[in-house]
Amino acid sequence: MKLIVQLSGKHLYTTYVDCVPAIGSLVRIEADAYFKNHYPKTIIEFPVSSDDPPKFDFTETPPVIYLSANGFNVIREGEEAV
């Protein structure tokens, strides 16, 4: 399945997975794009919560899972490209 991490509707990260993180899991990613004053390659961690659970789109091939990165914490800031 394709997994897409979003923040306020902006794609931060895309990968392919065999399972979906459960509610209560902490997910850590390296952002693919600039977002909210953070450079690409910024590493963030966020909880998968029941307030904003994973969303599944089975109309796509392969199916797509959307996770929200709301409530993220920055683990390591990415660097500005020169």
Stockholm file with secondary structure:
# STOCKHOLM 1.0

chainA/1-82         MKLIVQLSGKHLYTTYVDCVPAIGSLVRIEADAYFKNHYPKTIIEFPVSSDDPPKFDFTETPPVIYLSANGFNVIREGEEAV
#=GR chainA/1-82 SS CEEEEEETTEEEEEEECSSCCCTTCEEEEECSSCBTTBCTTCEEEEECCTTSCCEEETTSSSCEEEEECTTCEEEECCCCCC
#=GC SS_cons        CEEEEEETTEEEEEEECSSCCCTTCEEEEECSSCBTTBCTTCEEEEECCTTSCCEEETTSSSCEEEEECTTCEEEECCCCCC
//
